[in-house]
Amino acid sequence: MARSKNADYIRQETITGVVPMLKGDRQYSFWDLFLSTSGFAIATWCYTQGALVAQYLTFKQMLINIFCFNIVFVLIECLPVLFAVRYGIDLWIWLKSVLGKKGVAILATVISLANFGWYAVDSQLFASSMINLVGCFGISLNVTIWKPILGVLCVLLGTLIALGGPDVIKWTSRVLVTALLFVGVVVVVLCFTAVPMSDILAITPDISDFGGNKLLAFMTSAEGNVAFAFSWSTQALVMPRLCKDERKGYWGTSLSYGIVAPFFVAAGGVMALAMFVKCGYYESDPTVMLATLGGPVFSLLSLLMVAFANIGTQGSGSYVNCMIVKSGLPKVSYKLLVWISFVYVSILTVWGWVMDHFATFISLAAYLQGPIIGMIVVDYLIVKKRKISLKSVYFMEGHDAYEFTHGFNLVGIGVLIISFTVSMLFVYNPMTGVVHSPIFLATTGSGFTAIFGGLLYWIASLTPLKKYMLKDRDDLEIV
């Protein structure tokens, strides 16, 4: 009976292409959402991100860079959480009104394929944690053989959590996040006691790669943080639909991605600086940093916590991204999608490209997500004025306002293509690291994609295209 009830619950949660979440079915309070999203947000890739930023900034610059850019962009990009909770739908359901039915199906799949790259990083860090853990007991494992095996094991265990659905994720997060927040605080204290604080403050970063230009070094680091903030956007607006209250849904999401995640990014940066003081080089693998800076007992405990946190993140990430794909392809089985994602992430884990090109990866992903963020915020607040036709968004018979042109909203798709192309060619190319315009020094490349995308979409709404963009107004009696 319990198994049947659980299966029904999972089925109800995952048919996003069929029905919205009704208020009576929502089981997440503020703390449930906050802990679940925090568990999702504080995977050990935060430490990796912090280590990358720390190489080019002083300690004070690093803190300003991490917290300011993350907080500002997260607070803005999470505004649509309000509609996610109000209507019981996620970002990708609303995006049918911006990109069209087929546009969402294609982009949801493409962006989820990109998002899953994060979980390849996650699984590789899990493998490093486990190798370092057994190393604490004097057992040496062949990295070439065991790293891919342990990485795939992490993906498998996360897959099993995803198959359990939101209820399993909720309870897993309650345990892991509480423990990890404690570990994060201890990590920061450890870094400040492992080496003198004065030595950390005295570090002068090598910015010769930027021609000695401090502003360029600062904004290049900011590019990483803006892209990091955007990395949550297409995933962050899925779980809030499980929350009972709009305000709690917004703050439960914003505080997780805007405060908790940056705290762990900063912890990674502090660890990297402490490693530089102690060893003379920067390190981005948190398990190596913990093993070097901490004592045997603390290292063992921390590595264990970090390792199992990655499994929880795998579970949440698999659930969320499979939900995204189902938004565009509602008839595909949720369980099938979870197992397909297992195979895909396992391949990325063994391949290792994402981890080796981390900074390029997050910026490229943000270049796709940035215009979508800009359009969805402008669409929600200005163009559609917080009103959407649920009959059209679920394509009920006789309600095809969001079919647009053969399933594609040409305005939304056009804005996405133009924003991506202009940003790559004329502002900043994340593949080569070349800055093409001084605009980068004010907005970063990822930030420009969102601002430019939102601006183009708003301008289009001031032209005769507005009628095309608002084909749903006759259906608004339902909201």
N, C-alpha and C positions, 0 to 999 in steps of 0.2 A: 504493500500500500504506500509506504514512504517513498519507494523508488518511483512508483507511478506518479505520485504527487510532485516529486522533484522534476521528473521529466516534463510534466505539464507546465511547470513554472518556467523551466528553461525555454520550452517551445514558445510560451507567451512572451518571454523577454526578447526573443530573437526574431520574431516575424515583423520586423520593422517595415517591411514593404507592404504589409497588409493592414495593420491597425495601429493607432497611437496607444501609448500607455495611459490607461485610465487612472485617476487619482486613487481609487480604492486598491489598485494593484501595486502601487509604489511603496516600497518598504525601506527606503533610505532616509535617515534623518541627516542633519547637518554633519554629525560626527561620523556616520557611516560613509557619507560621500567624501568628507574630508580625509578620512583614514584610507579609504579605497584609492582615491586619486593621489594621495601622498605616497602610498605604497607603490603606485604606478610611477610617480615622479622621481622618487629618490633611489632609483637603480644606480649601480656603480658607474654608469656612464656620466653621472654628475661629477664624480671625482676626475674622470678623464677630461671633461670639459674645463673644469677648474684648472687643471694642470696645463692645458694648452694656453689658457688666458694668462696664467701667471708668468709665463716665459718672457712676456714683452712689457710688463707693467710693474711699477713699484707696488708695495703692499696696499697703500691707500688708494692708488689708482685702480687696483684690482677690485677692491670692495665696491668702489663707486661704480665701476663698469658693470660688474655682475648684478648688483641689486637694482640700480637705477633702470637699466635697459630692460631687464626682465620684468620688473614691477610695472613699468609704464605700459609696455606692449601687452602683457598678460591681462591687465585690467581692462584694456580696450578690446582685445580679441575675445574676452569672455562675456562681453555684453549680450551676445546672442544666447547665452545660457538661459536668460530670462524667458525666451520663447521656447527653448527646449523643455523647460519645466512646465510652462503654461499649457503647451499643447501636448506634452507627453511624447514629443518626437525629437530626433537628433538633427544635427547640422545638415546631414546629407539628405534628409527628407525635405527640409526647407530649400536646399540647393536645387531641387528639381524646378523650383520657380525661377531660379537664376541661370541655370545651365541647361535645363530641359531634361526629359526622362532619359534619353540615350546619352546625353552629355554627362549626367551623373553616373550612369552605369560604367562609362569608360573611365572617367576621372577618379571615381571611388576605387576602382580596381588598380589604376596606375599609382595613385597616392598610397594605397595600402601596401602595394609592392615596395614602394620606397620606405614607408614606415617600418616595415618588417626588418629593414636593415639595422634599425636600432636594436632589435632583439638578437641579431647576430653578434653585435658588440656585447650585449648583455651576456650571452652564452659564453663568449670567449673570456670575458672577465670572470665568470663562474669557474671556467676551467682553470684559469690562473689561480683563483682562490683555493681550489681543491688541491692543486699541485703544491702550492705553498703550505697548505694545511698539513699534508702528509710529510712535507719536508721538515716541519716542526718536530716530527717524530723520527727524523733521521732516515726517512725513506725517499730515495731519489727516483723520480719517474721520468721516463723519456718524453720530453715535451712534444716532439714531433709526432709520436704515436698517441699519447694520452690527451693532449689538448683538444683535438677534434672529437675524440670519443667522449670526453667529459662535457664538452660543449653541446654535443647532440643529446646527451643525457639530460642536461638542463632544459633543452627545448622540449624533450619528451615529458618531463615532470610538469613543466608549465602547461603543456597541452592537456594533460590530465586535469589540471585545475580549471582550465578554460571549459572543458567538457562538463564540469560540475556547475558552471553558470555563475551568475552574480552573487548568489547566497554563499557559495564556497569562497569566492573572491573576497566578500565582505568579512567573513570570519578569519580568513588567512591574513588579511590586511590588518585587522585589529591586533593580532599578535605580533606580526613582523614589524609594522610601522612603529609601534610603541618601543620595541626593542631597538630598532634602527635609529630613532630619534635620540635615544640614550647614547648609542654608540657614536652618533655624529657629534654630540656635545663633548664626549670623552676624547674623540679624535682631535678636536680643536684644542682642548686643554693639553693633550699629549704633545701636539706640535709646538705649543708655546713653552713647554717644559723640556722638550727634547733638545732644543737649541735656544740660546738667548734671544729674547724678543728684539733686542737692539740689533742683532745680526740680521734678522729678517727685515727690519725696517731699513737697514743700510744697503740692502741689495740694489744694485743699479743694473737694470736689464740691458741686454745687448740688443740694440735696435738698428744694427748696421744693415740688416736686410731691408730696412725702410729708409735708408739713406740718412739715418739719424733724425728723421722727422718724428717727433714725439706724438703729434696729433694723429699722424697716419698710423702709427703703431697702436694708439689708443682706439681709433675707430675700426681698425682691422680686428682688434680683440672684441670690440662692440659688435662687429658683424657676426662673430661667433655666438655672442650672447643673444642678439636679436633672432638669429636663426634658431638658436636653442629654444627661445620663447615661442617661436612660431611652430616648432616641432610638435608642440602639444595641441595646436589649434584644431586640426582635423580629427584628433582623437579625443580632445577634452570635452567636446560637446556631444558625447554619446552617453556617458554615465549619468549626467545631470537629469536625464529624463526619468531616472529611478527615484529622484528626490521628491518629497511631498510639498515643498515650499519654494517659491521663486527666489526669494532673498537668500534662503539657506543654500539653495542650489548654486547661486552666483558666488557667494563668499566661500562655500565649501570647495568650489573649483578654483577660484582666484587665489585664495590663500595657499592652496597646495602648490600650484604652479608658479605663483608670484613671490612666495616667501620661503616655503619649505624647500623646494627644489634649488633655488639660488643659494640657500644656506649650505646645502651639501656641495654645490659647485664651489662656493667659497672655501669650504672645508678641504676640497681637493686642491684648490689653489694654495692654501696655507701649507698643506702637506708637501706640495711640490717645492715651495720656497724653503721649507725646513729641510727637505732632501738636498736642495742645492747648497744650503749652508753646511750640512753635515757631510755630504759626499762629493760636492762639486759639480753635480749634474742634475738636470731636471728629469723627473720620472712621471709617466702618466698612468701607469698601472697601479691602482690603489692597493692591491694586495702586496705588491713589492714595497710600497711606501709604508704600509702598516707593519710589515715584517721587519723593516729596517729601523723604523723610529720607535716602535713599542717594545716592551719587554716580552718574554716568551708567553706568559699567561695572557696578557692583554692581546697580543698578536693572535693567539689561538682563538680567543673569544671573538675578536673583531672579524677575523677571516671567516669564521663559521657564520656569523651574522650576515656578512656581506654575501657569502656564497648563497645562502638560502633566500636572501632578499631577491636575488636575480631570478630564482624560480618563481616567486610570487609575481614579479614584474612580467615574466614570460606569460603567465596565466592571464593577467589583466590585459596585456597587449594583444594576445591572441583573441580574446573575447571581443575587445573593442574594435580591432581592425576587421574581424570577420563580420561584426555588426555593420561596419562601414560598407563592406562589399555587398552585404545583404540589402542595404538601402537601395543599391542600384540593380541588384540581381536577387529579388526577394524569393524567387522560386527555388534557388539553390539551397540544399540542405546545410544547416548550420554545422552539424557534425562533419560533413564532408569538407566544408571550408576549413574547419579547424585542423583536420588531418592534412589537407593540402598545404596549409600554412606551416605545419610541422616539417613537411618535406622541403618546402622552399627555404625556411629559415635554417634548416640543417645544412642545406647546400651552401648558403651564404656563410654559415659558420665555418665550415671546412675550407671554403675558398679564402676567406680572410680579407677580401679587398676593402670592405667597409671600414674595418678597424684600422687598416693601413692608410686609409685616406679619409680619416674622420672629419676633418675641417671642411674638405671639399664636399663630402657627402651631405653634411647638415645644411650647407649653404644651397646646394642644388635642390634639396628637398624643400627648403624655405622659398626658393624662387617659384615653385609651383603653388605652395600654400599661401604665400604673401598676397597675390592678387585675389585669391578666394577670400581671405580675411577681409581685405579692403572692400570687396563687393558685398559680402554678407553683412558687414556692419552698416554700410551705406544703405543697402537694400532694406534692412530691418528698421533702421531709425528714420530714414529720409524718404526712400522711394515707396515702399509698401506701408510705411507708418505702422509697423508692428501688427499687420493684419495679413492673413494668408487663408486661402481656400483649402480646407482639408479635403473636400470632395474632389477638387482638381489634383491635389498633391498625391492622392491615392488613386487617381484616374478612375473614379466611379463612372458608371455608364452615363453618357451625356455630359460629362464634365472633363473637357480636354484642354483647358486653358494653358496647361504647362507642356503640351505637346509641341508648341511653337512651330518650328520648321523641321518636319520629319524627325521630331524627337530632340532637336537641338535649339537652344536659345542662342541665336547668332550673335546677339549683343554680348552676353556673358562669355561665350567662347572666344569672341573677338577680343574682348578686354583682356582675358587671360593670356592669349597668344601675344598680343601687342606688349603687354606689361613685361612678360618674360623676355621677349626679344629685345626690347629697348633697354632693359636692365642689363642683360648680358653684353650687348654690343656697345652701349654708351655710358654705363655707370660703373659696373664692376663685374668681372668675369671670375666666378669662383673656381673654375677649372684651372685657370692659369694664375690667379691671384693678382691680375692686372687691374689697377684702378684707372678708369677712362675719364672720370669727371670729378670735379671738386664737390659735386652733389653728394658723393659718397662720404665726404667728411662731415656732412650734416645729417644724413639719413641712414647711412650704411646701404649696402646693396639690397639686402632683404627688406629693410624698412622702406626703401624706395618702391619695391614691387607692391607692397601693401598700400602705400600712400597714392602711388600713381594709378594702381588698379581701381581703388575706391574713387579717385578723382575722375577717371575716365567714365566709370559707370554712372556717376552723378551727372556729368556733362551730357551723357547720352540720354538721361532721363529728362533733360531740359529741351530736347529736340523732338521732332515728330516721332522718334523711336519710342517715346514714352508710352504711346498707345499699345505698341507691340510688347513692351515690358510689363504692362499692367493689364493683360488680357483676362485676369482673374477677378476684376472688380465686380462683375455681375454675380459672382458666387459667394460674396462676402456675407450673405445672410446667415452663414453657419458659424461665424465667429463672434 
